Amino acid sequence: MARSAAPSIEFLVTPRFEAFYALYALTSSAPSPLDPWKEKALARLPRDFERIAKRVAPVSLFWPLLADALQRTPGEITFEDILSTLQEMPADELKSNILSGILHDPGTVKSLVTGKKSLRQLLTSDRIPGGELLGHFGLKPYSTDSHSTSAMVRLLSNPASFRDELALVLNSFWQTGFKRDWAALEPVLRDESLQLKDLHESGSLEELARELNLPVAVDEKAGELRPKSGPTIKFDRLDRLYVIPSGFNTRRWWARYETRPDRFSVYFPIARERASPNNIVEAERKPRESSRPARGSVDAESVFRALGDTTRYAIASVLARTPTTSAELARSLRVSKPTITHHVQALRAAGLIEEEIEGGSNRLSLNRKTVAALSDAAIEHFFSSTGDLALVTTRKRKSEL
């Protein structure tokens, strides 16, 4: 029997899960490794935030569930994409996406969305699929007075109102501080993404899974992913596997979405200590002691990693000669616009991109000052006798495996 080819892996940096996982951390009463960040984030929220947020997420566990609303939107998306996708989403798709995260049974979800079965009939049944999870969402035992029941009734009966309130809460959270948090985290996560990509290129998917402690077992010989619960996922059923550096996924959640009949995409948001949001708080409290480069300086490691990819090096070469839009780059390099966006964001995070609005278009150019300062920054990076060494290798010796 032929061995199944390993699935294609993409390494992304996106707030598509981060915003929802951050809201879970913010609203959960359980002790969390993110409590220093949580204390700061709670202090900046508007007074009515909790009241409005509880209308769409009566219990904190709803927030990772609500991230599933975006399951039909693949890959790397911005926060603006998150809002526009929600606002333009058809009502039945919104209901199906969110309910599938609770029920995990397409037939049951369809019966609710089409009105063939009422929420009351479903929640009072003893044979509901995945019924053991409903207590965690506040839906079992069934009660008309339950805030969770009320939220699900509004989702089913008035999805447009539910969608608008969800977008309102997300935008309020973003504008009152999470936008700044994400701006501080994104460069760290992009650097982490480059390191993970290097790690994967030097070894197998099984090795990557062990290194990252993924919440699934990988069996390349059998050609499958084996979750701790739920059905096995065959490699030949995977359209795409995404690995996403995360600052907020301390619960090690992951997502599997059906892309077409019997085909799936899988997302693994990976939280590592280096990208903890608590570091933002420490940097604000002790700016002089921060290990991050001062404003205007060059992070040599980030620049080298950014330019180490052949596509990004080609983009930098083009931008060094003439200011160019992302669309023009996609055409000249014959790659997709999302691919260009991904690589431009990595170059931007390393300080290599300058931008200027010209004739309604955003024209990009290579930051000459960053390139000019790179030599001195590299000398300081390699020959400094102080500071911690980043001894991360991209290839393991056989004896170490």
N, C-alpha and C positions, 0 to 999 in steps of 0.2 A: 504493500500500500504506500502511495506517494506521501511524503511528509508535507503538511500544510505550510505554505509560506507565512512567515511572521507578518503581522499586520503593519501597515504604514503608520508611523508615529509622527505627530507634529507637536512641537513645544511652543506653547502660547503664553502670552501675558495679557490678561484681560480682567476687567472687574465684573464679568458676567456672573461669577459665583461669589466673588469677594464681598460685594455690596450686601448680599443676602446673608452670608455667613457672619458678616460684621453685625448685622441687625440681630441675628440670633445671639451672638455674644453680648450684645448691648441689652437685650431684653430678658435673658435668662437669669434666674435667681441663683443658679448653681455656681459655686466657686469656679474660677476659670484662670488659666495661665495668662489671659489677656486682661486681668483686672486693672493693672495700671493704665492701659489704654482706655478701658471702659470708663474709669472714673473721669478722665478728661473728656471723653466723648459725651457722657451724660450731662456734664456741666454746660455744654454749649447748645443743647437741644432747645427748641422753643417750648413754651409751657404746655401747649395743647398737643405735643407730638405723641405722647403715650396714648392719649384718648383716641386719636385718629388711627394710630398704628394698630391698636387692638381691634379695630373694626375689620381689618384684613388679615391680621395675624393674632388671634385671641390668645394663643400660647406661643412661646418662643419657637417651638419645633415647626411651626408653620413657615418660618422664613426659609429654611433650606428647601422646603416643599415648593414654595412660590418661585424659587429659581427655576423649577421645571417648566414654568410658563414659557421660557425661551427655548425649549428643546428643539424646535424646528429651525432655529437660527444657528447655523453651524459656525464653529471656529472662533476666531478672535474678534470681539466686538467692543466698542467703546461704551461709556455710560450713556452718551447721547443715542447710540444705537439701541441700547436697552429700552430707553423711554419711548423712542419712536416705534420700535417693534411692538411693545405693549399697546400703545395707543392705536396702532393700525391693525391689531390682531382681530380676526373674526371671532364673534362671541363663542361659537361652538368649539373652536380651536382652543381658546383660553380655558374653557371649562374642561375639555378633554385633557389638556396638558397638566393642569393642576390636580385634577381628580386621579389621574393615572399614578401620581406620586404617592397617593394614599392607598389606592385599591389594588394596583398591580394586576388588574384583570380587565382586558379590553372589553369583554362582553358586558361586565357590570358597569363600566364607565359609560359605554354606549347607551345602556338602558336608562341611565340617569340623564345623560345629555339630551336624549330624544324624548324624555318624559314618559317612557314606558313603565318606569318604576320611580316611585317617590323616594326622597331621602329618608322619610320615616319608615317606609317599607324595608328599605335596605338596612338601616341601622338597627331595626328591631328583629332582623332575621338572625337565626343562630347559625346559618350556613353561608355567611358572607365571606368571600375570599379575603384573606389577610386581616380577618376581624380582630386578631390579637393586637394589631398596631393601633386600632382606633381609639383605645383608651388613652394612649400617649398624646393623641391629638385632641382629647377632650370630647370625643364624639360617642363614646360608649362608657357607661350605659346611656341610652338615648334619653334626652331631656329637651323639651322645647325651650326651657330657660337657659340652656347652655349657650355661652357666647360663641363657641365653636360651631354649634349647630346653626346659629343665626348667620354666621359668616358664610357657611356652605349654602344655606338657603338663598342668601343674596347673590352668591356666585351663580347659582342655577337659575334664579328667577329674574335677576337684573345684572347680567354680566358686565354691561357697559358701565354701570355705577361702580361695581366692584373694581373694574379695571382702572377707572379714573382715580379712585381712592388709593389704589396700590401705586399708581404713577405719582400721585401727590406725595405720599409718604416717602417714596424713594427719592424724589427730587428734593424734598425738604431735608432729608438726611444728607444728601450730596452737597447741597448748597450751604448747610450750616456747619460744615467741617470735614466731611468724608472726602470731599474733592481735594482738600489740602493733604489729607492722610494718603490718599491714593497717589498724588503727585510725589510725595516723599518716598512711598513704597515702590513705585513703578521702576525706577532705575535699579534698585536692589533686586527686584524680581526678574528684570531683564538679564541682569548679570547672572543670576541663578539659573535662568533658562539656558543661557549659553553654556554654563558648566554642565547642566544635565544633558544637553545635546552632545557635548564632548564625551561625557560618560557613556552615553548610549552608542556612539560611533565606535568606541573602543571595545565593546563587548556585546553580549546577546541580550535579548529581551528578558530572559530569566535572570541574568545578572543585574540588570537595571531594576527589576521588580524587587529583588532581595536588597539591593543597595538603598532603595527608596522606601522599603517596607510597605509596598502596595497592599491594599486590602483585598487582593485576590492572589491566588497561586497561579503561576504561569507554567504550563507544560508544553514546551516547544515540540517535543517528540510527538505528543498526542495532538498538538495544534489547537490548544484551548486555554481559556481563562476560567479558573474555578473560584467563584466567590464563596465566602463563608456561608452565605445563605442565598437561595435562589438557584436558577438553572445555570448550567455550564454554558459558556459562550465559545463557540467554535471560531477559529481564526477566519475560516472562509465565509463567515457570516458578518464579519467586521468590515465596515466601510472605512472607518478611521479610528485611531486611538490617540487621544489628546492628553498630554502631560502639561499641567499648569502650575507653576510655582505659586504658592498661596501664603498669605500672612495670617489668615483667619480660620483655616480648616483644621482646628485642633481636634475635632471629632473624627477626622479621617473619612468624611463622606465622599462618595463618588457617584457618578451618574451613568446610566445606560439608557440611550434613547433609540427607539426604532426609527430608522430613516426611510425605509420602504418595507414591504412585507418580508419578514424573516431576515432583515438586515439591520445592523446596529452601528451606532457610534458610541464610544465610551470615553468619559472624561475622568481624569484623576487629578484633582487639585492637591498639591503636595505642600504641606507646611513644614518649614525647617526653621530652626532657631534664628538663623542669620536674618531672616526676613520678618521677624516678629514686630508687630505694630508697637510693642512696648519700647522698641528702640527709638521710635519717633518721640515718645514722651521724654526719654532720657536725653535725647539730643536737644530738646527744647529747654530742659531744666539745666543742662550743663553744656552749653554750646561750645565753650572753649575746650572741653574734654572730648568732644566728638571725634571719632576716628574717621568720619567722612571728610572728604576734601573741602576746604574752604571755598566759598563762592568765587568763581573766576579761575580756580586752579584746575589742573587736569588730572584725572584718574587714569594713569597709564594702563593699568590692568584692563579697565573697561574699554579703552580705546583699542588695545591690541585684540581683545576678544571680539569687539565689533567688526574690526577689519579682517579678522581671521577667516571670515566666511567669504567665499569667492563672489557671491552675488552682491554682498554689501561692499566689497572692495571695488567691484565694477560700478556700483552706484556712486561711491565716493569719487571714483575717477571721472565719471561723467559730470558730477556736480562741481568738481574742482575747475572745470573748464567753462561751464556756462550754467546759469540758474535755470532750473528745469522743474516742471510740475510732476506730480506723481503719475498722472495719466501719460505724460510724455515718456517718463522712465519705463512704464509698463510696455509701451509700444516699442521703444528702442531696444529694450532688453528681452522682449518677447516672453514676458512672464505676466501672471495675473495681477490685477490691481490689489487684491488682498495680500498677495505675497510681497508686493512693493511696500504696502502699508506696514506689514510686519517688520521688514528690514529697515525701513526709514525710522520706525519707532526705536529700534535698537541703536541705530546711529545717533538719533536725537538724544537718547538716554546717556550716551557716551560723550555728549557735547560736541558732536561733529557736524551738526546741521544748523544752518541759519535759514530763516524764513522771511519772506517779504511778499506782501500783497501787491500784485501788479495787474491792473485791468480786470479785477475780480477773481484772479487766480492766485493760488498760494505757490510761489516759486521758491524752490529749495536750492541752497548752495552749500558747498563745503566750508566749514568754519576754519579759515586760514590761521587764526590765532591759536586754536586748539592744536592744529598740526605743528605750528611753529614751536609751541611750548612742550610738545611731546618729548623731545630729546631730554630736556632738563627733568621733566617728570619721570621719565624712564630711569634716568641716573639715580634720582632720589628713591624710586621704588625698589630698584635692584640693589643698590649699594648702601642704603641706609642701615645703620647698625642698631636701630631701635624699631619698635613696633612688632606686631605679630606677623609670622610668615604664613602665607596662604599655600600650604603644601597639599594641593589637590592634584592628583594625577588623573589622566584620562585613560590609562591602560593598566590593567592589573596583571601581574605575573601569574603564570599557571599555578605556581606553588602557593599563592595566596588565596586561590579559589577553593 
